[in-house]
Amino acid sequence: MKKMLNIFVIFIMLIPTFCIPDITHAETLGDLKNKLQQKQDEYAASEQKKELTKEQIARTNNEITGIKNSISQTYIDIENLNKDIEALRNKIADKKAEVKKILNFVQVSSGVSSYLEYIFGAESFTELIYRSAVAEQMSAYNEKLVKEYNELIEQSEKKQVEISNKQVELGKYKEELESKAKTLGEELEAETATSIDIQEDIKAQKEIIKVYQDMGCKDNESIKTCGRKILPPGTAFYRPLMASRGVTSEWGYRSLGFHEGIDFAATTGTTVYSAATGKVMYIFTKNSCGGNMVVIHHNINGKAYTTVYAHLSSIAVSEKQTVTRDTIIGYSGGGPSTQAYNPCTKQSGPGWDRCSCGEHLHLTVAEGLYGTDYGWNAMNYTYSRNPRNYINLPAGLYHGWSDRISAY
């Protein structure tokens, strides 16, 4: 019995905190500069287009489609694993509470001897048998609790290993996708709501590296460590709109391709706020797929994130500006005035953005820092996360809200 109590004490003292592994890789500023130079060299080489037959091009495009489908399924698997882990965390918390109750009961009852005192306190043989049975049941229940607790911890650890493996798969799929695209002699343009060409991506990464360098990061210093030191700390994400009719398009694959963010209903000119404390790192102006876009780096509870706000009609912040959740970063757009082409109606428009079906705000939430941890396409396919995992939103589509903080 005493041994069992010792086990309880050990488990309560060693209850772990489970976190999904951080998949970004810390590199020095010097490493990033070298990688950027390699990317520029690769782009220069890719300009020498290869001559491929129509049959070869069609076959390669079919392979690319297959890889994208594999990426889609892997994202679904990761999303399901995250849900499983969250459920296990809740069960572990409940089991921890049960263990604490049992331990507290035994402690209040003056330790191990309480069982013997309880049994031999019987005033009749019948009561002695009854009390012995109760003590035996209590002991069995304690053993059952320990076993269930161990099993829950083991399940959670296995799920986290599965997530790590899935993330490795995503990296391999991405490399295979890029390889197939290079076979066609050109950079693959992601079928997303916000894509940019390789020249703009190189320009953005150069500017972001310069921002960190100007803020004091050294070539031999880890960009992750330096980034956390430079970025203002935050604790949570909030809805970027004060009011909205709700989510109009979810994160994930859809008929138009992979949607690396989430769309909110917003008429042109609606005020858009930063989703969290951070620093504006890059601004895209009249990009052909995404329109006006603001890129913000965040340090939320010690972890690096990037948010992107797309299809804006105008922008109200500047690069290097520190923002809070109450900072107005711009005003929504995406409607006819900014559309160069509507992919839903197949109609041309007078604007510049060819990847918007109508008035709305697009928000991307990604782990890590765009421009230092990865480039644009990697953010879309590998690092973007479902914003619902970070921002409290009403369930389903077209369920609106009228403030930024009410819980749903």
C-alpha positions in Angstrom: 0.0 0.0 0.0 2.8 2.4 0.9 4.5 1.6 -2.4 1.3 2.5 -4.2 1.2 5.9 -2.5 4.8 6.5 -3.5 3.8 5.8 -7.1 1.0 8.4 -6.8 3.4 11.0 -5.4 5.9 10.4 -8.2 3.3 10.6 -11.0 1.9 13.9 -9.6 5.3 15.4 -9.4 6.2 14.3 -12.9 3.1 15.1 -14.8 4.4 16.5 -18.1 3.2 19.3 -20.3 2.7 18.2 -23.8 3.5 20.5 -26.7 3.4 19.9 -30.5 7.1 20.0 -31.6 8.3 23.3 -33.0 9.0 22.4 -36.7 11.0 25.6 -37.5 14.7 25.4 -37.6 16.9 28.1 -36.0 19.6 29.4 -38.3 22.0 32.3 -38.1 21.6 35.5 -40.1 24.7 34.5 -42.1 23.1 31.2 -43.1 20.0 32.9 -44.2 22.0 35.3 -46.4 23.8 32.3 -48.0 20.5 30.5 -48.7 19.1 33.6 -50.2 22.0 33.8 -52.6 21.5 30.2 -53.5 17.9 30.9 -54.3 18.9 33.8 -56.5 21.4 31.6 -58.3 18.7 28.9 -58.8 16.3 31.4 -60.2 18.9 32.7 -62.7 19.5 29.1 -63.8 15.7 28.4 -64.1 15.4 31.2 -66.5 17.0 28.9 -69.1 13.8 27.1 -70.0 13.9 23.5 -70.9 12.2 22.4 -74.1 9.6 19.7 -73.2 7.1 18.0 -75.4 3.4 18.5 -74.6 3.2 14.9 -73.5 6.1 15.4 -71.0 4.5 18.5 -69.7 1.1 16.8 -69.2 2.7 13.8 -67.5 4.7 16.1 -65.1 1.6 18.2 -64.3 -0.3 15.0 -63.5 2.4 14.0 -61.1 2.2 17.5 -59.5 -1.5 17.0 -59.1 -0.9 13.7 -57.3 1.6 15.2 -55.0 -0.8 18.0 -54.1 -3.5 15.5 -53.3 -1.0 13.7 -51.0 -0.2 17.1 -49.3 -3.9 17.6 -48.8 -4.4 14.3 -47.1 -1.3 14.9 -44.9 -2.8 18.2 -43.7 -6.0 16.4 -42.9 -4.1 13.8 -41.0 -2.2 16.4 -39.0 -5.4 18.3 -38.2 -7.0 15.0 -36.9 -3.9 14.2 -34.9 -4.0 17.6 -33.3 -7.6 17.1 -32.3 -6.7 13.7 -30.8 -3.9 15.2 -28.8 -6.2 17.9 -27.5 -8.7 15.3 -26.4 -6.0 13.3 -24.7 -4.8 16.4 -22.9 -8.2 16.9 -21.5 -8.4 13.3 -20.4 -5.0 13.5 -18.8 -6.1 16.6 -16.9 -9.2 14.8 -15.6 -7.2 11.8 -14.6 -4.7 14.0 -12.8 -7.6 15.5 -10.8 -8.8 12.0 -9.8 -5.3 11.0 -8.7 -5.1 14.2 -6.6 -8.4 13.5 -4.9 -7.4 10.0 -4.0 -4.0 11.2 -2.7 -5.6 14.0 -0.7 -8.1 11.5 0.8 -5.3 9.2 1.9 -3.2 12.1 3.3 -6.2 13.5 5.2 -6.8 10.0 6.7 -3.3 10.0 8.2 -1.5 8.0 5.6 -1.2 4.2 4.9 -2.4 3.1 8.3 -5.8 4.6 7.6 -6.8 1.5 5.7 -5.9 -0.8 8.6 -7.6 1.5 11.1 -10.7 1.6 8.9 -10.8 -2.3 8.7 -10.1 -3.1 12.3 -12.5 -0.4 13.5 -15.3 -2.8 12.7 -17.6 -3.7 15.6 -18.8 -7.0 14.1 -17.5 -9.7 11.9 -20.0 -8.7 9.1 -18.8 -5.1 9.2 -15.2 -6.4 9.2 -15.8 -8.3 5.9 -17.6 -5.2 4.5 -14.8 -2.8 5.4 -12.1 -5.2 4.0 -14.0 -5.3 0.7 -14.2 -1.5 0.6 -10.5 -1.2 1.3 -9.7 -3.8 -1.4 -11.9 -1.9 -3.9 -10.1 1.4 -3.1 -6.7 -0.3 -3.6 -7.9 -1.7 -7.0 -9.3 1.6 -8.0 -5.9 3.3 -7.2 -4.1 0.7 -9.4 -6.6 1.3 -12.2 -6.1 5.1 -12.1 -2.3 4.7 -12.4 -2.6 2.3 -15.3 -5.1 4.6 -17.2 -2.9 7.6 -16.5 0.1 5.8 -18.0 -1.9 4.7 -21.0 -3.1 8.2 -21.7 0.5 9.6 -21.5 1.7 6.9 -23.9 -1.1 7.6 -26.4 -0.4 11.3 -26.4 3.3 10.7 -26.9 2.6 8.4 -29.8 0.3 11.0 -31.4 3.1 13.6 -31.2 5.5 11.2 -32.9 2.9 10.7 -35.6 2.7 14.5 -36.1 6.5 14.8 -36.3 6.5 12.0 -39.0 3.7 13.8 -40.9 5.6 17.0 -40.8 8.6 15.2 -42.3 6.3 13.8 -45.0 5.1 17.4 -45.8 8.7 18.5 -46.2 9.4 15.6 -48.6 6.3 16.3 -50.6 7.3 19.9 -50.9 10.7 19.0 -52.2 9.2 16.6 -54.7 6.7 19.3 -55.8 9.5 21.8 -56.3 11.5 19.2 -58.2 8.7 18.4 -60.6 8.1 22.1 -61.2 11.8 22.6 -62.0 11.4 19.8 -64.5 9.1 22.2 -66.4 11.8 24.8 -66.2 9.9 27.2 -64.0 9.1 28.0 -60.4 5.8 26.4 -59.3 3.1 28.9 -58.5 1.1 27.7 -55.7 -2.7 27.5 -56.3 -3.5 29.6 -53.3 -5.5 32.7 -52.5 -2.2 34.6 -52.0 0.7 33.7 -54.2 3.7 35.7 -55.3 6.4 35.1 -57.9 9.9 34.1 -57.0 11.3 37.6 -57.8 9.0 39.2 -55.3 9.7 36.5 -52.8 13.4 37.1 -53.1 12.9 40.8 -52.7 10.7 40.3 -49.6 13.2 37.9 -48.0 16.1 40.4 -48.6 14.1 43.2 -47.0 13.1 41.1 -43.9 16.7 39.9 -43.4 17.8 43.6 -43.6 15.2 44.5 -41.0 16.6 42.0 -38.5 20.1 43.0 -39.3 19.3 46.7 -38.8 17.7 45.8 -35.4 20.9 44.3 -34.2 21.0 40.6 -35.3 24.5 39.4 -36.0 25.5 37.1 -38.8 26.6 34.4 -36.3 23.4 34.7 -34.1 20.4 32.4 -34.3 17.6 34.2 -36.1 15.1 32.5 -33.8 16.8 33.7 -30.6 17.3 37.1 -32.1 13.8 37.3 -33.4 12.3 36.5 -30.0 14.4 39.1 -28.4 13.5 41.8 -30.9 9.8 41.1 -31.4 7.4 42.5 -28.8 6.0 39.6 -26.7 2.3 38.7 -26.9 0.0 36.2 -25.3 -2.9 35.5 -27.7 -4.5 36.1 -31.1 -7.8 38.0 -31.6 -10.3 38.4 -34.4 -9.0 40.9 -36.9 -12.4 42.4 -37.5 -14.6 44.2 -34.9 -17.7 42.8 -36.6 -18.4 40.3 -39.4 -21.1 38.1 -40.8 -18.6 35.3 -40.2 -16.2 32.9 -41.9 -17.0 32.5 -45.6 -14.2 30.1 -46.6 -12.2 27.7 -44.4 -8.5 26.8 -44.3 -7.5 23.7 -46.5 -8.0 22.4 -49.9 -11.0 23.5 -52.0 -12.1 23.6 -55.6 -9.8 26.5 -56.5 -6.7 24.9 -54.9 -5.2 25.0 -51.4 -6.5 27.8 -49.2 -3.7 28.6 -46.8 -5.8 30.9 -44.6 -9.4 31.7 -43.7 -11.8 34.3 -45.2 -14.0 36.7 -43.3 -17.0 38.5 -44.7 -16.2 42.2 -44.9 -17.4 44.9 -47.2 -14.7 47.1 -48.9 -13.4 49.7 -46.4 -14.0 47.6 -43.3 -11.3 48.4 -40.6 -8.8 45.6 -40.2 -6.8 45.2 -36.9 -3.6 43.2 -36.2 -4.6 39.8 -34.7 -1.8 40.2 -32.1 1.1 42.2 -30.9 4.0 42.1 -33.4 6.1 43.9 -35.9 5.2 44.7 -39.6 7.9 43.0 -41.6 6.8 43.4 -45.2 4.1 45.1 -47.3 3.0 43.8 -50.7 1.4 46.5 -52.9 -1.1 45.5 -55.6 0.3 42.0 -55.8 -1.4 40.1 -58.7 -2.6 37.4 -56.4 -3.5 38.8 -53.0 -3.6 42.5 -53.8 -2.4 44.7 -51.0 -1.0 42.4 -48.2 0.6 43.1 -44.8 3.0 40.6 -43.2 3.5 40.7 -39.5 5.9 38.7 -37.3 4.8 37.7 -33.8 6.3 36.3 -30.6 3.3 34.7 -28.8 4.2 33.0 -25.5 7.8 32.6 -26.7 6.9 31.0 -30.1 7.3 32.6 -33.5 4.4 33.1 -35.8 3.6 35.0 -39.0 0.2 36.5 -40.0 -0.7 37.8 -43.4 -3.7 40.0 -44.2 -4.7 40.0 -47.9 -7.0 41.6 -50.4 -6.8 45.0 -48.6 -8.2 48.1 -50.4 -5.6 50.2 -48.5 -2.9 49.9 -45.9 -2.5 52.0 -42.7 0.9 50.8 -41.4 4.5 50.8 -42.5 7.3 48.3 -42.4 9.2 48.0 -39.1 6.2 49.4 -37.2 5.4 47.7 -33.9 1.7 46.9 -33.7 -0.7 45.7 -31.0 -4.1 44.0 -31.3 -5.7 47.5 -31.4 -3.6 48.8 -34.3 -5.5 49.4 -37.5 -3.3 47.8 -40.2 -5.6 48.6 -43.2 -9.0 48.3 -44.7 -10.6 45.3 -46.4 -11.1 45.0 -50.2 -11.3 42.1 -52.6 -14.3 43.4 -54.4 -14.8 44.6 -58.0 -12.7 47.8 -57.5 -9.6 45.7 -56.7 -10.3 42.6 -58.8 -8.3 42.1 -62.0 -10.1 38.8 -62.5 -12.8 36.9 -60.5 -11.9 33.2 -60.5 -15.4 32.3 -59.4 -17.4 34.2 -62.1 -14.5 34.0 -64.7 -15.0 37.7 -65.2 -12.3 40.4 -65.6 -12.2 43.5 -63.6 -10.5 46.9 -63.5 -8.2 46.2 -60.5 -5.0 44.2 -59.9 -5.9 41.2 -57.8 -6.8 38.1 -59.8 -7.3 35.8 -56.8 -10.4 37.2 -55.1 -14.0 36.1 -55.7 -15.5 39.1 -53.8 -15.3 41.5 -50.9 -13.6 39.9 -47.9 -10.6 39.7 -45.7 -8.1 36.8 -46.0 -6.0 35.9 -43.0 -3.1 33.5 -42.9 -1.6 32.2 -39.6 1.7 30.4 -40.0 4.2 28.9 -37.5 7.7 30.4 -37.8 8.8 33.6 -39.5 8.3 34.2 -43.2 11.5 35.5 -44.8 13.8 33.9 -42.3 12.5 30.4 -41.6 11.0 29.8 -45.1 9.9 31.3 -48.4 6.3 32.0 -49.5 5.4 28.7 -51.1 6.8 26.8 -48.1 4.6 29.0 -45.8 1.5 28.2 -47.9 2.0 24.4 -48.0 4.1 23.5 -45.0 3.9 26.2 -42.3 0.3 27.6 -42.6 -2.0 26.5 -39.8 -5.8 26.6 -39.4 -6.5 30.0 -37.9 -9.3 28.4 -35.9 -6.6 26.7 -33.8 -5.4 30.1 -32.6 -8.4 32.5 -32.9 -11.7 32.1 -31.1 -14.3 32.0 -33.9 -18.0 30.9 -34.1 -18.3 27.4 -35.5 -19.3 26.9 -39.1 -19.8 29.4 -41.9 -21.7 32.7 -41.8 -22.0 32.8 -38.0 -21.2 36.4 -37.2 -19.9 38.4 -34.2 -20.0 42.0 -33.1 -16.8 42.4 -31.1 -13.3 40.9 -31.0 -13.1 39.1 -27.7 -16.4 37.4 -26.9 -15.9 33.6 -26.6 -17.8 31.2 -28.8 
